[in-house]
Amino acid sequence: MRMAIWEPDDAVAEALSALRVHDAPPERVERIRARYRSELERESRASRLAGWREWLEPAFAFGLGALYLAEAVVRALAVYR
């Protein structure tokens, strides 16, 4: 299935060309960029710290489950003695 490519007609292109472009001043762009970079670095550090939590919780749950099953087996064997 081919997608249709939309090509604007001249009226739409002319109307869009009449719109003014509003760009932020370079100083403001740099302030925003610096703020977002620092936020991304902070998020990156937080995600690295959360990384060990991703495997610790399942490992802890698995350990508790294994202990529970081991105790259940021990009690079941005690019943059959």
N, C-alpha and C positions, 0 to 999 in steps of 0.2 A: 504494500500500500504506500503510495507516494503522498507526502505532505504537500499541501499547496503553499507556495511562497507568496506572502502578501507584499505587494509593492504599492506604496502610497501614490496616489495620483498627484498631479501638480498642485491642486488646491490645498491638499493637506500639507504638502511640503512647504508651500508658501506660508501657510498659517503658522507652521512650526518655526520657520525661519524668522518670523516677526517677534517671537518670544525673546525676552532678554535673558542673558546668562548671569546668574548670581553666584560668584565664587567667593569663598571666604578669604580673608587676608592671609598671607603666608605665615605670619606670626601666630595667628589663631590656629591654623592648620597644624603647626608644629606643637603647640600646647596640647591640642586634642590628641595628636599622635603620641606624644610623650605620656599623657595620662592613660591612654589605652594600652601602651606597651607595658607600663608599670602594672596595670591591672592584669594583663595577660601573664606577666611574670609571677605575680602573686597567686593567680589561679593555678599556674603550672606547679609552683611549690606546694600548694594545697593538694593538688592531685597526686603528687609524688608521695606525700604523707599518707594520703588515703589509700595508696596502692597496697601497703601491707595489710590494711584492714580488709581488703577484698579477699585475701586468701586466709586471713586469721579466723574470721567468723565461720566460714564453712569448715575449716579444719577443727575448730573447737566443737562445732555441732557434730561433726563426724566422730570425734573422740568421745563425746558424751553418748552418742548412739551406740558406738562399739562397746562402751562400758555397760550400757543398759542391756544390750544383747548378750554380752558375756555373763552378766548376772542372771539373766533369764535362763540361759543354758545351764549354769551351775545349779540353779534352783530346780530346773526340770530334771536334771540328773539326780539330784538329791531325792526327788519324789520317787524315782524308779529304783532306788537302792533298797 
